[in-house]
Structure formats: structure tokens, C-alpha cells
């Protein structure tokens, strides 16, 4: 079970006693159970920081907001040391509805659970045969990036790299550029498989001001906003997406330059989603471009299945997702075949 599912279960588990207390708490006791409400809010913030904004976290936020509003008076009474007095009928109705919402979210969490990486990635002697590194950089895409030396410097790029234990310097470095609806983490399943097969892989989430696609440019929320736009109006989304091309190109060139500094003399292979009119060989000199058929979603059907199912329900419902695990191996075999 992934940490994403465990975190969701923890949050719903914290809310459950708050809902059930109307059937258990007597009027002669201080309502101590309600203290779980602010605890849930705190855990939820950490959950969003860890996994970003997605459809499930939005639904969870709505539920937590409802619980906070309906229990605000109970919190006041608790901090004043007062006993439970009585539950109003509207409060009981709201609480029962919240209980149904918890059951529904539990269903979504289990039914659309992300694929565990260990179900895809082979381990060697109980230890993955690759190393994972994450570096943070400051700067701009136009002027270039440099590694952060202080926590006070603004983070403009986060680079995730998977390196095989026996890195062959004659093999190319595979570079992934996330589409606008996804982030680097949505390519991790493929990067791990390629690293196990002897290929160094790297991907970046770039948030520099000169490549900002939205006012809210953080990768924890930007991909979700783009996914919502795609769901609500596919035609308008395509028009907006085409306008991002130059910024995406600038971002890609800056990242390629950074990779060349980190891997001098190595061949660079850029793997880009064919849904995005990204690059041709002429746009970035000396870089081989491979186009992946991923519907502009990367491996979102594996990392965030609920979001993928809402965007393409005919293809990424649960029944279709059972075969989507093959996406990783098909893409890996294609890339390796082209690199040999």
C-alpha cells in the first residue's frame, strides 16, 4: 500500500470519530473528540505538500471544510471546558452527510489507488538497483540555473534523477519534460524501470518566473489547474496550450543545458509526450527526440488514476487501468530500442 493511500486513510480515520461522536458522547462529558478537527487540518496540509493538489485532495478539502464549519461551536465549547449540551437537527443532518462522504472517499481512495512502484519495479536483493537524487536550483531559464547554496534562495527548479548502480557512460541520458498537465513525479515509474535497465534518467519541475504558465505556477497546483481546464473545455485548453509552446521550449532548452553540464560528453535523448507539439531535432541542437504516446498525461493513470479517469473515462476507468501497467514497459522497450 502506497504512502498516498495510507495518508488518505489516516485523514479519513481522524475524521470518523468526529462524525461518530453524536452517537457516543454524553452530555455529562467534555467533548474531547472534537480536538481531532484541527489535527485533521494540520495533517491535510502536510498531505497536500507531499502529494500536491489532485481531485481526491480537493474532495477531501471540501469534506474537511464542512466538518470545520459544523464543529466550530463544539471547538469553542471544548476550549472553554464546557460539557456537550445538545446536537441541533441541522448539525445531525450535516454530520450524517459527512459520514456518507467519508465512506464515498474511502471507496475512491481504494478503487483508484495509485499503482505501487514495487509492483512495477524489480528489486535486487531487497534493494533497488539504482540511486535516486533530488537537487534544487535557483535562477531563470533564460539566464541559466545554479544549485542552491542557501535556504533563502528561491527555488526555480527541482531535478529528480535515477542512476543505475553500474552507470555506463557510453549509454545516453534520458531526459523527460513533463507535459503541462503533469509533473516530474508522474514519470517516476518509467524512470525507475529504465534505471534498472542501465539508463540514467532525469526530469525537472521548473517554476522560474520566465517560464510561468499560470499565476499559480507551483508544480503542487499548476498541473491540477491545467487538468481541470482540459476536462471543462478541451478546445479552449488546446488553444491555451499552444500558447505555452515558447515558454515550454525555453524551459526545455535550459534543462538540457543543465543536463549537459552534469553529464559532459554524454548523448542526450529527450523523451517527450507526442500530445504536446514540443520539439523537433532542429530546435535543440545535438539532442535526439523520442515521442511517447501518453495522451499528454505522462503516467498519470498510474500515479493519479482518479484524475486520469476524469480526463479520459473511456480509456482510464478501473477496467482499462488494469492493463495500463503495461504502459511503463512498452515505453521503456521503445526508448531502449531507439537508444541502442
Secondary structure, DSSP 4 states (H G I P E B T S, - for coil): --HHHHHHHHHHHHHHHHHHGGGT--TTSB-GGGGHHHHHHHHHHHHHHHH---HHHHHHHHHHHHHHHHTHHHHHHHHTTPBP----HHHHHHHHHHHHHHHHHHHHHHHTPPPPHHHHS--BTTB-SEEEEEEEEEEETTTEEEE--STTSPP-EEEEEEEESS--TTSPEEEE---TT--GGGGHHHHHHHHHTT--EEEEEE--GGG--SSS--TTTHHHHHHHHHHH-HHHHHHHHHHTHHHHHHHHHHHHHHHHHHTTT--EEEEEETTS----TTTSTTEEEEEE-STT-TTHHHHSHHHHHHHSHHHHSHHHHTTTTHHHHHHHHHHHHHH-
